[in-house]
Amino acid sequence: MLTPRVRSAVFIAALVLSSPALAIELAQRAQIAEQKAEVLEQEASAEGSGRPPEPDELITRPGAQAVDPGGEAPLDDAITCLARSIYWEARGEGATDMEAVANVVMNRLGHDGFPDTVCGVVKQGSEQGNCQFSWWCDGRPDEAQEEEAYTVAKEIARKALNQQLKDHTEGGQYFHHRDVTPHWASEFTRTFTTDEMLFYRQAR
């Protein structure tokens, strides 16, 4: 069975053979989208900046789609890390649940105790085997399996990185599903609930 990296390499090789120009264009789009994601991520992680992105910094829908179109790429850029977290934590739920998961990731950026990059936030705790986001440490394949749900997740990630996403959670930095009761829930302030999830922030 081919690994995601091998499948991606085979796909790109096929594009180069059949249409070198198209392959180059897709690679350029992906690179531009990743660069924009990095810029916007840095702005989002700077506490109190609040600067809206310039028009030429905005990640477009085609740009977001060009990064990991099939949900198989390694987690090495902001769009993929955020979209994969949204997908695995809230796929099958409503748009509000998915957006609220994105809110939590973005609210953690740059705050004490959390990394200052999206991928750092998503992977936090993995080195101790105590992941902040359970899907990252559950031992299962991380590739998205439902194209439609992953496309929605990427669009939400795009809006979050562009600072165009409403914060439903009112600063929420933690969440859990209703079918579990983590020990830390009583230590934080609940800020938002959905039919499936509860969201919290550190007590002020």
Contacts in CASP RR format, 6 or more apart in sequence:
PFRMAT RR
TARGET T0000
AUTHOR 0000-0000-0000
METHOD contacts of the structure
MODEL  1
MLTPRVRSAVFIAALVLSSPALAIELAQRAQIAEQKAEVLEQEASAEGSG
RPPEPDELITRPGAQAVDPGGEAPLDDAITCLARSIYWEARGEGATDMEA
VANVVMNRLGHDGFPDTVCGVVKQGSEQGNCQFSWWCDGRPDEAQEEEAY
TVAKEIARKALNQQLKDHTEGGQYFHHRDVTPHWASEFTRTFTTDEMLFY
RQAR
2 10 0 8 1.000
4 72 0 8 1.000
4 73 0 8 1.000
4 74 0 8 1.000
4 143 0 8 1.000
5 74 0 8 1.000
7 72 0 8 1.000
8 72 0 8 1.000
8 73 0 8 1.000
12 23 0 8 1.000
12 27 0 8 1.000
15 22 0 8 1.000
15 23 0 8 1.000
15 26 0 8 1.000
16 23 0 8 1.000
26 66 0 8 1.000
29 62 0 8 1.000
29 63 0 8 1.000
29 66 0 8 1.000
30 63 0 8 1.000
30 66 0 8 1.000
30 67 0 8 1.000
32 63 0 8 1.000
33 59 0 8 1.000
33 60 0 8 1.000
33 63 0 8 1.000
33 64 0 8 1.000
33 66 0 8 1.000
33 67 0 8 1.000
33 79 0 8 1.000
34 67 0 8 1.000
34 77 0 8 1.000
34 78 0 8 1.000
34 79 0 8 1.000
36 57 0 8 1.000
36 58 0 8 1.000
36 59 0 8 1.000
36 161 0 8 1.000
37 59 0 8 1.000
37 67 0 8 1.000
37 77 0 8 1.000
37 78 0 8 1.000
37 79 0 8 1.000
37 118 0 8 1.000
37 161 0 8 1.000
38 77 0 8 1.000
38 78 0 8 1.000
39 53 0 8 1.000
39 57 0 8 1.000
40 53 0 8 1.000
40 57 0 8 1.000
40 59 0 8 1.000
40 78 0 8 1.000
40 161 0 8 1.000
40 162 0 8 1.000
40 163 0 8 1.000
41 78 0 8 1.000
41 109 0 8 1.000
41 117 0 8 1.000
41 118 0 8 1.000
41 161 0 8 1.000
43 49 0 8 1.000
43 50 0 8 1.000
43 51 0 8 1.000
43 53 0 8 1.000
43 163 0 8 1.000
44 106 0 8 1.000
44 109 0 8 1.000
44 161 0 8 1.000
44 163 0 8 1.000
45 109 0 8 1.000
45 110 0 8 1.000
45 116 0 8 1.000
45 117 0 8 1.000
46 110 0 8 1.000
47 110 0 8 1.000
47 111 0 8 1.000
50 163 0 8 1.000
52 163 0 8 1.000
53 162 0 8 1.000
53 163 0 8 1.000
58 162 0 8 1.000
59 79 0 8 1.000
59 158 0 8 1.000
59 161 0 8 1.000
59 162 0 8 1.000
60 158 0 8 1.000
61 155 0 8 1.000
61 158 0 8 1.000
63 158 0 8 1.000
64 79 0 8 1.000
64 83 0 8 1.000
64 154 0 8 1.000
64 155 0 8 1.000
64 157 0 8 1.000
64 158 0 8 1.000
65 151 0 8 1.000
65 154 0 8 1.000
67 73 0 8 1.000
67 77 0 8 1.000
67 79 0 8 1.000
67 80 0 8 1.000
67 154 0 8 1.000
68 77 0 8 1.000
68 79 0 8 1.000
68 80 0 8 1.000
68 83 0 8 1.000
68 154 0 8 1.000
70 144 0 8 1.000
70 147 0 8 1.000
70 150 0 8 1.000
71 80 0 8 1.000
71 84 0 8 1.000
71 143 0 8 1.000
71 144 0 8 1.000
71 150 0 8 1.000
72 143 0 8 1.000
72 144 0 8 1.000
73 80 0 8 1.000
74 80 0 8 1.000
75 81 0 8 1.000
75 84 0 8 1.000
75 119 0 8 1.000
75 122 0 8 1.000
75 123 0 8 1.000
75 142 0 8 1.000
76 119 0 8 1.000
77 119 0 8 1.000
78 117 0 8 1.000
78 118 0 8 1.000
78 119 0 8 1.000
78 157 0 8 1.000
78 161 0 8 1.000
79 154 0 8 1.000
79 157 0 8 1.000
79 158 0 8 1.000
79 161 0 8 1.000
81 118 0 8 1.000
81 119 0 8 1.000
81 120 0 8 1.000
81 121 0 8 1.000
81 122 0 8 1.000
81 123 0 8 1.000
82 102 0 8 1.000
82 105 0 8 1.000
82 118 0 8 1.000
82 122 0 8 1.000
82 157 0 8 1.000
82 160 0 8 1.000
82 161 0 8 1.000
83 144 0 8 1.000
83 150 0 8 1.000
83 153 0 8 1.000
83 154 0 8 1.000
83 156 0 8 1.000
83 157 0 8 1.000
84 122 0 8 1.000
84 135 0 8 1.000
84 142 0 8 1.000
84 144 0 8 1.000
84 153 0 8 1.000
85 101 0 8 1.000
85 102 0 8 1.000
85 105 0 8 1.000
85 122 0 8 1.000
85 133 0 8 1.000
85 135 0 8 1.000
85 136 0 8 1.000
86 98 0 8 1.000
86 101 0 8 1.000
86 102 0 8 1.000
86 153 0 8 1.000
86 156 0 8 1.000
86 157 0 8 1.000
87 144 0 8 1.000
87 146 0 8 1.000
87 149 0 8 1.000
87 150 0 8 1.000
87 153 0 8 1.000
88 133 0 8 1.000
88 135 0 8 1.000
88 142 0 8 1.000
89 101 0 8 1.000
89 133 0 8 1.000
89 134 0 8 1.000
89 135 0 8 1.000
89 175 0 8 1.000
90 97 0 8 1.000
90 98 0 8 1.000
90 100 0 8 1.000
90 101 0 8 1.000
90 196 0 8 1.000
90 197 0 8 1.000
91 98 0 8 1.000
91 146 0 8 1.000
91 149 0 8 1.000
91 150 0 8 1.000
91 153 0 8 1.000
92 149 0 8 1.000
93 194 0 8 1.000
93 195 0 8 1.000
93 196 0 8 1.000
93 197 0 8 1.000
94 194 0 8 1.000
95 152 0 8 1.000
95 156 0 8 1.000
96 168 0 8 1.000
96 194 0 8 1.000
97 194 0 8 1.000
97 195 0 8 1.000
97 196 0 8 1.000
97 197 0 8 1.000
98 152 0 8 1.000
98 153 0 8 1.000
98 156 0 8 1.000
99 156 0 8 1.000
99 160 0 8 1.000
99 165 0 8 1.000
99 166 0 8 1.000
99 168 0 8 1.000
100 168 0 8 1.000
100 169 0 8 1.000
100 175 0 8 1.000
100 192 0 8 1.000
100 194 0 8 1.000
100 197 0 8 1.000
100 199 0 8 1.000
101 175 0 8 1.000
101 197 0 8 1.000
102 156 0 8 1.000
102 157 0 8 1.000
102 159 0 8 1.000
102 160 0 8 1.000
102 165 0 8 1.000
103 160 0 8 1.000
103 165 0 8 1.000
103 167 0 8 1.000
103 168 0 8 1.000
103 169 0 8 1.000
103 171 0 8 1.000
103 172 0 8 1.000
103 199 0 8 1.000
104 169 0 8 1.000
104 172 0 8 1.000
104 173 0 8 1.000
104 174 0 8 1.000
104 175 0 8 1.000
104 199 0 8 1.000
105 118 0 8 1.000
105 121 0 8 1.000
105 122 0 8 1.000
105 160 0 8 1.000
106 118 0 8 1.000
106 160 0 8 1.000
106 165 0 8 1.000
106 167 0 8 1.000
107 167 0 8 1.000
107 169 0 8 1.000
107 171 0 8 1.000
107 172 0 8 1.000
107 173 0 8 1.000
107 201 0 8 1.000
108 114 0 8 1.000
108 115 0 8 1.000
108 121 0 8 1.000
108 173 0 8 1.000
109 115 0 8 1.000
109 116 0 8 1.000
109 117 0 8 1.000
109 118 0 8 1.000
109 121 0 8 1.000
110 116 0 8 1.000
111 173 0 8 1.000
114 121 0 8 1.000
114 124 0 8 1.000
114 173 0 8 1.000
115 121 0 8 1.000
115 124 0 8 1.000
118 161 0 8 1.000
121 132 0 8 1.000
122 132 0 8 1.000
122 133 0 8 1.000
122 136 0 8 1.000
123 131 0 8 1.000
123 136 0 8 1.000
124 131 0 8 1.000
124 132 0 8 1.000
125 131 0 8 1.000
125 132 0 8 1.000
125 137 0 8 1.000
126 136 0 8 1.000
126 137 0 8 1.000
129 137 0 8 1.000
130 137 0 8 1.000
131 137 0 8 1.000
135 142 0 8 1.000
136 142 0 8 1.000
144 150 0 8 1.000
144 153 0 8 1.000
156 165 0 8 1.000
159 165 0 8 1.000
168 192 0 8 1.000
168 199 0 8 1.000
169 175 0 8 1.000
169 191 0 8 1.000
169 192 0 8 1.000
169 199 0 8 1.000
169 201 0 8 1.000
170 191 0 8 1.000
170 192 0 8 1.000
170 201 0 8 1.000
171 191 0 8 1.000
171 201 0 8 1.000
172 191 0 8 1.000
172 192 0 8 1.000
172 199 0 8 1.000
172 200 0 8 1.000
172 201 0 8 1.000
173 200 0 8 1.000
173 201 0 8 1.000
173 202 0 8 1.000
174 184 0 8 1.000
174 188 0 8 1.000
174 199 0 8 1.000
174 200 0 8 1.000
174 201 0 8 1.000
175 197 0 8 1.000
175 198 0 8 1.000
175 199 0 8 1.000
175 200 0 8 1.000
176 182 0 8 1.000
176 185 0 8 1.000
176 197 0 8 1.000
176 198 0 8 1.000
177 196 0 8 1.000
177 197 0 8 1.000
178 195 0 8 1.000
178 196 0 8 1.000
178 197 0 8 1.000
178 198 0 8 1.000
185 198 0 8 1.000
185 200 0 8 1.000
187 203 0 8 1.000
188 200 0 8 1.000
188 201 0 8 1.000
188 202 0 8 1.000
188 203 0 8 1.000
189 200 0 8 1.000
189 201 0 8 1.000
189 202 0 8 1.000
189 203 0 8 1.000
189 204 0 8 1.000
190 198 0 8 1.000
190 199 0 8 1.000
190 200 0 8 1.000
191 199 0 8 1.000
191 200 0 8 1.000
191 201 0 8 1.000
192 198 0 8 1.000
192 199 0 8 1.000
193 199 0 8 1.000
END
